[in-house]
Amino acid sequence: MQRKAQEKQLHRGLEQRHISLMSLGAAIGVGLFLGSASAIKLAGPGILVAYACSGLVMFFIMRALGEMAIQKPVAGSFSRYARDYLGPLAGYLTGWNYWFLWVVTCMAEITAVGIYMKYWYPDVPSWIWALAALMIMTAVNFLAVKAYGELEFWFALIKIVAILSMIVVGLLMIIAGVGNGGVATGISNLWNNGGFFPNGIKGVLLSLQMVMFAYLGIEMIGVTAGEVKNPEKSLAKAIDTVFWRILIFYVGALFVIMSIYPWQEIGSQGSPFVLTFEKVGIPSAAGIINFVVLTAALSSCNSGIFSTGRMLFNLAEQNEAPKAYGTLTKGGVPGKAVLASAGALLIGVVLNYVVPAKVFTWVTSIATFGAIWTWGIILLSQLKYRKNLQPSEQKRLKYKMPLYPFTSYVSLAFLAFVIILMAYNPDTRVAVIIGPIWFLILVAVYFKKGFHKKNAVKTSSGEQQISQ
């Protein structure tokens, strides 16, 4: 009986090092390698302020998630917390929304794979590479969770080593003039080309959509809660360190790039990563960096299929998705849920026939809208969770949101402000139209299917029966 019960539960096969790099892998993708160039055009060097301020808000959101996840580490994470503390409808909307936003994000990633592969095989159609990437990443997600975590660990490590190398090489150029005839470049490019805020504060504000898209994926730590060993120790350490690492990678890399090159030139003469390595005499820099950005896209897509599969599994457990998605393979993987997500991603392969230049902005803005809903729900769930605790229980919390409740309300206000900015900007306005339409469709299905009449909430004792 015990073995049978365990077969219905996700396996706890992820180590702390796995989840730290999985969330990094999810967050360091096209947002840095493709998205940062468009954000720099809007804000100039002031983009550093946008990344730093947004990073601080993301830190508070992750602390709010950690407060709940360490007390109650379950599959489904914030979708389950929304159900428990805000009601079944909130849990249903959050689960399906998170599935949708990662499907959209993965479409951007597999499209990017097709673009990157053209560097080596210019005559092969992009859709073939997009399809190949989707098939390979789907197969990877059928590995036992520990093997999956190991592969994602190395995927993310490649990106991290490349970015850190670029930062070190860039600092040598800035300080010692390496690759510049011994003449230190300094950091005057940060203010010599129209000032630190060349397009004013308005440019910084308009860049926030792409900046927030870049942070999408950090909340992956919560999705892994049902499959991580020793959740209390692993989740706390991962949350506290991942924020600082990502801030270093984004702010550090962009600081170096904009110090070496005038901000107007970034993106117009090829990848700044490639230019930086070529400047110090590495002839194969373009090929090396292309390999890195390829693994970045594959890694982010890999994480996306992982998270969408787990979210469908959780929705099936709540009877809000087909029951088949709640079944596991012998390796403890929600196989049918993974296949369903991969099937939806085939749309991204088809779009490779017809994708115009605007689609990348549209896709990222729609994903950002979905991410902001997720982050907002995390904060609202944490506020309700705290209010439900007795004073003595609050004192016993193992991992607390700093400066509660002030930081929770400030973070919510910041997210609402980003949505207003997206509605103001014509390029991102489509997300503020499509997002609500998607939610209206979900609500209509929720009531038509009679989900509101079903007692889909599991007992807390049932939720805790997770395989150790």
C-alpha positions as CSV (number, residue, x, y, z in Angstrom):
1,M,0.0,0.0,0.0
2,Q,2.8,2.4,0.9
3,R,4.6,1.7,-2.4
4,K,1.3,2.3,-4.3
5,A,0.8,5.6,-2.6
6,Q,4.4,6.7,-3.4
7,E,3.9,5.9,-7.1
8,K,1.2,8.6,-7.1
9,Q,3.5,11.2,-5.7
10,L,6.3,13.2,-7.3
11,H,9.8,12.0,-6.2
12,R,12.0,14.1,-4.1
13,G,15.2,13.8,-6.3
14,L,16.4,17.4,-6.5
15,E,19.4,18.6,-4.6
16,Q,19.9,22.2,-3.4
17,R,22.5,22.8,-6.2
18,H,19.9,21.6,-8.8
19,I,17.2,24.0,-7.8
20,S,19.6,27.0,-7.5
21,L,20.8,26.5,-11.1
22,M,17.4,25.5,-12.4
23,S,15.9,28.8,-11.4
24,L,19.0,30.6,-12.9
25,G,18.6,28.6,-16.1
26,A,15.0,29.6,-16.4
27,A,15.7,33.3,-15.8
28,I,18.8,33.6,-17.9
29,G,17.5,33.2,-21.4
30,V,16.4,35.4,-24.3
31,G,15.6,38.1,-21.7
32,L,19.4,38.8,-21.3
33,F,20.7,37.7,-24.7
34,L,18.0,39.2,-26.9
35,G,15.7,41.3,-24.7
36,S,18.4,43.5,-23.1
37,A,19.3,45.2,-26.3
38,S,15.8,46.5,-26.9
39,A,15.6,47.6,-23.2
40,I,18.9,49.5,-23.5
41,K,17.6,51.4,-26.6
42,L,14.7,52.7,-24.4
43,A,16.6,53.5,-21.2
44,G,20.3,53.8,-22.1
45,P,22.7,53.3,-19.2
46,G,19.7,54.0,-16.9
47,I,18.6,50.4,-17.6
48,L,20.9,49.5,-14.6
49,V,18.5,51.3,-12.3
50,A,15.6,49.5,-13.8
51,Y,17.2,46.1,-13.2
52,A,18.3,46.9,-9.7
53,C,14.9,48.3,-8.5
54,S,13.0,45.4,-10.2
55,G,15.5,42.9,-8.7
56,L,14.8,44.3,-5.2
57,V,11.0,43.8,-5.7
58,M,11.7,40.3,-7.0
59,F,13.7,39.5,-3.9
60,F,10.6,40.5,-1.7
61,I,8.3,38.3,-3.9
62,M,10.7,35.4,-3.5
63,R,10.9,35.8,0.2
64,A,7.0,35.8,0.3
65,L,7.0,32.6,-1.7
66,G,9.7,31.1,0.5
67,E,7.7,31.9,3.7
68,M,4.9,29.7,2.5
69,A,6.9,27.0,0.6
70,I,9.2,26.2,3.5
71,Q,6.2,25.7,5.8
72,K,4.3,23.8,3.2
73,P,6.5,22.4,0.3
74,V,4.0,21.0,-2.2
75,A,3.8,20.4,-5.9
76,G,1.9,23.2,-7.6
77,S,3.4,25.8,-5.2
78,F,1.8,29.2,-5.6
79,S,-1.2,27.7,-7.4
80,R,-1.9,25.5,-4.3
81,Y,-1.3,28.5,-2.0
82,A,-3.7,30.6,-4.0
83,R,-6.3,27.9,-3.6
84,D,-5.7,27.5,0.1
85,Y,-5.6,31.2,1.1
86,L,-7.5,33.0,-1.7
87,G,-10.1,30.4,-2.8
88,P,-10.5,27.7,-5.5
89,L,-11.0,30.1,-8.4
90,A,-7.7,31.9,-7.6
91,G,-5.9,28.6,-7.5
92,Y,-7.5,27.5,-10.8
93,L,-6.7,30.8,-12.6
94,T,-3.1,30.8,-11.3
95,G,-2.3,27.3,-12.3
96,W,-3.7,27.6,-15.9
97,N,-2.1,31.1,-16.2
98,Y,1.3,29.8,-15.2
99,W,1.0,27.0,-17.7
100,F,0.0,29.5,-20.4
101,L,2.8,32.0,-19.7
102,W,5.5,29.3,-19.9
103,V,4.0,27.9,-23.1
104,V,4.3,31.4,-24.6
105,T,7.8,31.9,-23.2
106,C,8.9,28.5,-24.6
107,M,7.6,29.5,-28.0
108,A,10.0,32.4,-28.0
109,E,12.9,30.1,-26.8
110,I,12.4,27.4,-29.5
111,T,12.1,30.2,-32.1
112,A,15.4,31.6,-30.9
113,V,17.0,28.1,-31.3
114,G,16.0,28.2,-35.0
115,I,17.6,31.7,-35.3
116,Y,20.8,30.6,-33.5
117,M,21.3,27.5,-35.6
118,K,21.3,29.5,-38.8
119,Y,24.8,30.7,-37.8
120,W,26.1,27.2,-38.6
121,Y,23.4,26.0,-41.1
122,P,22.0,29.1,-42.9
123,D,20.2,27.0,-45.5
124,V,18.2,24.9,-43.1
125,P,14.7,26.3,-42.3
126,S,14.3,27.6,-38.8
127,W,11.2,25.5,-38.1
128,I,13.2,22.3,-38.4
129,W,15.5,23.3,-35.6
130,A,12.6,24.6,-33.5
131,L,10.9,21.2,-33.9
132,A,14.1,19.3,-33.1
133,A,14.6,21.4,-29.9
134,L,11.1,20.8,-28.8
135,M,11.4,17.0,-29.3
136,I,14.7,16.8,-27.5
137,M,13.6,18.9,-24.5
138,T,10.4,16.9,-24.2
139,A,12.4,13.6,-24.1
140,V,14.7,15.1,-21.5
141,N,11.7,15.8,-19.3
142,F,10.9,12.1,-19.2
143,L,14.1,11.4,-17.4
144,A,13.9,10.8,-13.6
145,V,13.8,14.1,-11.9
146,K,17.3,13.8,-10.5
147,A,18.7,13.1,-14.0
148,Y,16.7,16.1,-15.3
149,G,18.1,18.3,-12.5
150,E,21.6,17.2,-13.3
151,L,21.3,18.0,-17.0
152,E,19.7,21.4,-16.2
153,F,22.6,22.0,-13.7
154,W,25.2,21.7,-16.5
155,F,23.0,23.7,-19.0
156,A,22.9,26.6,-16.6
157,L,26.5,26.3,-15.7
158,I,27.6,26.9,-19.3
159,K,25.6,30.2,-19.4
160,I,27.0,31.3,-16.0
161,V,30.6,30.6,-16.9
162,A,30.2,32.5,-20.2
163,I,28.6,35.6,-18.6
164,L,31.2,35.6,-15.7
165,S,34.0,35.3,-18.3
166,M,32.6,38.2,-20.2
167,I,32.4,40.3,-17.0
168,V,36.0,39.5,-16.1
169,V,37.3,40.2,-19.7
170,G,35.2,43.5,-19.7
171,L,36.6,44.6,-16.4
172,L,40.2,44.0,-17.7
173,M,39.4,46.2,-20.7
174,I,37.9,48.9,-18.4
175,I,40.7,48.9,-15.8
176,A,43.9,47.7,-17.7
177,G,43.1,48.3,-21.3
178,V,43.3,44.6,-22.3
179,G,42.4,44.3,-26.0
180,N,42.5,48.1,-26.4
181,G,46.2,48.6,-26.8
182,G,46.8,48.9,-23.1
183,V,44.6,52.0,-22.9
184,A,42.0,51.6,-20.2
185,T,38.5,52.3,-21.6
186,G,37.1,53.5,-18.2
187,I,33.4,53.9,-17.6
188,S,32.8,57.3,-19.2
189,N,30.5,55.7,-21.8
190,L,27.9,55.5,-19.0
191,W,27.4,59.3,-19.1
192,N,29.2,60.6,-22.2
193,N,26.4,59.8,-24.7
194,G,23.5,62.0,-23.6
195,G,24.0,61.3,-19.9
196,F,23.1,58.4,-17.7
197,F,19.4,58.9,-18.5
198,P,19.6,59.9,-22.2
199,N,15.8,59.4,-22.7
200,G,14.9,60.6,-19.3
201,I,13.0,58.7,-16.6
202,K,10.3,57.9,-19.2
203,G,12.8,55.7,-21.1
204,V,13.6,53.8,-17.9
205,L,9.9,53.3,-17.0
206,L,9.1,52.0,-20.6
207,S,12.0,49.5,-20.3
208,L,10.4,47.9,-17.2
209,Q,8.3,45.4,-19.2
210,M,11.4,43.8,-20.8
211,V,13.3,44.0,-17.5
212,M,10.5,42.2,-15.6
213,F,10.4,39.6,-18.4
214,A,14.1,39.0,-17.8
215,Y,13.3,38.0,-14.2
216,L,10.6,35.5,-15.3
217,G,11.6,32.1,-14.1
218,I,13.0,32.9,-10.6
219,E,9.7,31.6,-9.1
220,M,10.6,28.2,-10.5
221,I,12.1,27.5,-7.1
222,G,8.6,27.2,-5.8
223,V,7.5,24.8,-8.5
224,T,10.3,22.4,-7.4
225,A,9.2,22.4,-3.8
226,G,7.4,19.0,-4.2
227,E,10.5,17.3,-5.5
228,V,13.4,18.8,-3.5
229,K,15.2,17.0,-0.7
230,N,15.2,18.8,2.7
231,P,12.9,21.7,1.6
232,E,13.6,23.9,4.6
233,K,17.3,24.2,4.1
234,S,17.4,23.9,0.3
235,L,14.6,26.4,-0.5
236,A,15.9,29.1,1.9
237,K,19.4,28.9,0.6
238,A,18.3,28.9,-3.0
239,I,16.0,31.9,-2.6
240,D,18.6,34.0,-0.8
241,T,21.4,33.3,-3.2
242,V,19.6,33.2,-6.6
243,F,18.4,36.7,-6.3
244,W,21.9,38.1,-5.8
245,R,23.4,35.9,-8.5
246,I,20.9,37.0,-11.1
247,L,21.3,40.7,-10.1
248,I,25.1,40.3,-10.6
249,F,24.7,38.6,-13.9
250,Y,22.3,41.1,-15.3
251,V,23.5,44.4,-13.7
252,G,27.2,43.2,-13.8
253,A,27.1,42.2,-17.5
254,L,25.2,45.3,-18.7
255,F,27.4,47.6,-16.6
256,V,30.5,46.2,-18.3
257,I,29.0,46.2,-21.8
258,M,27.7,49.8,-21.6
259,S,31.1,51.0,-20.1
260,I,33.0,49.6,-23.1
261,Y,30.6,50.5,-25.9
262,P,28.3,53.6,-26.4
263,W,24.8,52.5,-25.5
264,Q,23.5,53.5,-29.0
265,E,25.8,51.0,-30.7
266,I,24.7,48.0,-28.6
267,G,22.8,45.5,-30.7
268,S,23.6,47.4,-34.0
269,Q,26.9,45.7,-34.6
270,G,26.1,42.2,-33.4
271,S,26.1,40.7,-30.0
272,P,28.1,42.8,-27.4
273,F,29.2,39.4,-25.9
274,V,30.8,38.4,-29.3
275,L,32.4,41.9,-29.8
276,T,33.9,41.8,-26.3
277,F,35.6,38.4,-26.8
278,E,36.7,39.3,-30.4
279,K,38.3,42.5,-29.1
280,V,40.7,40.5,-26.9
281,G,41.8,38.3,-29.8
282,I,39.5,35.2,-29.6
283,P,38.7,34.6,-33.3
284,S,36.1,31.9,-32.6
285,A,34.2,34.2,-30.2
286,A,31.1,34.3,-32.4
287,G,30.9,30.5,-32.5
288,I,31.5,30.1,-28.8
289,I,28.9,32.7,-27.8
290,N,26.4,31.3,-30.3
291,F,26.8,28.0,-28.6
292,V,26.2,29.6,-25.2
293,V,23.0,31.5,-26.3
294,L,21.8,28.2,-27.9
295,T,22.2,26.4,-24.6
296,A,20.5,29.4,-22.9
297,A,17.4,29.0,-25.1
298,L,17.3,25.2,-24.7
299,S,17.8,25.5,-20.9
300,S,15.0,28.0,-20.5
301,C,12.7,25.9,-22.7
302,N,13.7,22.8,-20.7
303,S,12.7,24.6,-17.4
304,G,9.4,25.7,-19.0
305,I,8.3,22.2,-20.0
306,F,9.3,21.1,-16.5
307,S,7.1,23.7,-14.8
308,T,4.1,23.5,-17.2
309,G,4.1,19.7,-16.7
310,R,4.0,20.1,-12.9
311,M,1.3,22.7,-13.0
312,L,-0.9,20.5,-15.2
313,F,-0.3,17.7,-12.8
314,N,-1.4,19.8,-9.9
315,L,-4.5,21.0,-11.8
316,A,-5.4,17.4,-12.5
317,E,-5.1,16.6,-8.8
318,Q,-7.6,19.4,-8.1
319,N,-10.0,18.0,-10.9
320,E,-9.5,21.1,-12.9
321,A,-7.7,19.5,-15.8
322,P,-8.2,16.0,-17.4
323,K,-7.5,13.2,-14.9
324,A,-4.9,11.7,-17.2
325,Y,-2.5,14.6,-16.5
326,G,-2.4,13.5,-12.9
327,T,-0.7,10.2,-13.7
328,L,3.0,9.6,-13.3
329,T,5.6,7.4,-15.1
330,K,7.6,4.8,-13.2
331,G,10.3,7.5,-12.8
332,G,7.9,9.8,-11.0
333,V,7.4,12.1,-14.0
334,P,3.9,13.5,-15.0
335,G,4.4,12.1,-18.5
336,K,1.0,12.9,-20.0
337,A,1.1,16.5,-18.6
338,V,4.5,17.0,-20.2
339,L,3.3,15.7,-23.6
340,A,0.3,18.0,-23.4
341,S,2.5,21.0,-22.8
342,A,4.8,20.0,-25.6
343,G,1.8,19.6,-27.9
344,A,0.8,23.2,-27.2
345,L,4.3,24.3,-28.1
346,L,3.9,22.9,-31.6
347,I,2.1,26.2,-32.3
348,G,5.5,27.9,-31.8
349,V,7.0,25.6,-34.5
350,V,4.1,26.6,-36.9
351,L,4.7,30.3,-36.1
352,N,8.2,30.0,-37.5
353,Y,6.6,30.2,-40.9
354,V,4.8,33.5,-40.3
355,V,6.6,35.2,-37.4
356,P,7.1,39.0,-38.1
357,A,9.6,41.2,-36.2
358,K,6.9,42.4,-33.8
359,V,6.1,39.0,-32.4
360,F,9.1,38.8,-30.0
361,T,7.9,42.0,-28.3
362,W,4.3,40.7,-28.2
363,V,5.3,37.3,-26.9
364,T,7.5,38.7,-24.1
365,S,4.9,41.3,-23.1
366,I,2.1,38.6,-22.9
367,A,4.4,36.4,-20.8
368,T,5.3,39.4,-18.6
369,F,1.5,40.0,-18.0
370,G,1.1,36.4,-16.9
371,A,4.2,36.6,-14.7
372,I,2.9,39.7,-13.0
373,W,-0.3,37.9,-12.2
374,T,1.7,35.0,-10.7
375,W,3.9,37.3,-8.6
376,G,0.9,39.3,-7.4
377,I,-0.9,36.1,-6.4
378,I,2.2,35.0,-4.4
379,L,2.1,38.3,-2.5
380,L,-1.7,38.2,-1.9
381,S,-1.5,34.6,-0.7
382,Q,1.3,35.4,1.7
383,L,-0.6,38.4,3.2
384,K,-3.7,36.2,3.7
385,Y,-1.5,33.3,5.0
386,R,0.0,35.6,7.7
387,K,-3.3,37.0,8.7
388,N,-4.6,33.5,9.3
389,L,-1.7,32.7,11.7
390,Q,-1.9,33.2,15.5
391,P,0.7,35.6,17.0
392,S,2.5,32.6,18.5
393,E,2.5,30.8,15.1
394,Q,4.0,33.9,13.4
395,K,6.8,33.9,15.9
396,R,7.6,30.3,15.0
397,L,7.9,30.9,11.3
398,K,11.2,29.5,10.0
399,Y,11.6,31.9,7.1
400,K,10.0,35.4,7.2
401,M,9.2,38.1,4.7
402,P,11.4,41.1,5.8
403,L,9.6,44.3,6.9
404,Y,6.2,42.6,6.6
405,P,3.6,43.9,5.5
406,F,5.1,47.0,4.1
407,T,7.3,45.2,1.6
408,S,4.3,43.1,0.4
409,Y,2.2,46.2,-0.3
410,V,5.1,48.1,-2.0
411,S,5.8,45.1,-4.2
412,L,2.1,44.8,-5.2
413,A,2.0,48.5,-6.1
414,F,5.1,48.1,-8.2
415,L,3.6,45.3,-10.2
416,A,0.4,47.3,-10.8
417,F,2.5,50.2,-12.0
418,V,4.2,48.0,-14.6
419,I,0.8,46.9,-15.9
420,I,-0.2,50.6,-16.3
421,L,3.1,51.2,-18.2
422,M,2.4,48.3,-20.5
423,A,-1.0,49.7,-21.3
424,Y,0.5,53.1,-22.0
425,N,3.2,51.7,-24.4
426,P,1.7,50.8,-27.9
427,D,4.2,48.0,-28.4
428,T,3.2,46.2,-25.2
429,R,-0.5,47.1,-25.1
430,V,-1.5,43.9,-26.8
431,A,-0.6,42.0,-23.5
432,V,-3.1,44.1,-21.5
433,I,-5.8,43.1,-24.1
434,I,-4.9,39.4,-24.5
435,G,-4.2,38.8,-20.8
436,P,-7.7,39.7,-19.5
437,I,-9.4,37.9,-22.5
438,W,-7.5,34.7,-21.5
439,F,-8.7,35.1,-17.9
440,L,-12.3,35.6,-19.0
441,I,-12.1,32.4,-21.1
442,L,-10.7,30.6,-18.0
443,V,-13.5,31.9,-15.8
444,A,-16.1,30.9,-18.3
445,V,-14.8,27.4,-18.5
446,Y,-14.5,27.3,-14.7
447,F,-18.3,28.0,-14.2
448,K,-19.5,26.1,-17.3
449,K,-17.7,22.9,-16.2
450,G,-19.1,23.3,-12.7
451,F,-15.7,23.5,-11.0
452,H,-17.2,25.9,-8.5
453,K,-19.6,23.2,-7.3
454,K,-17.0,20.6,-6.8
455,N,-15.0,20.2,-3.6
456,A,-11.7,20.1,-5.5
457,V,-9.5,21.0,-2.5
458,K,-7.5,18.2,-0.9
459,T,-7.3,17.9,2.8
460,S,-4.1,19.2,4.3
461,S,-3.1,15.7,5.4
462,G,-3.5,14.4,1.8
463,E,-1.3,17.2,0.5
464,Q,1.5,16.3,2.9
465,Q,1.7,12.7,1.8
466,I,4.6,13.3,-0.6
467,S,7.2,10.7,-1.2
468,Q,10.3,11.2,0.9
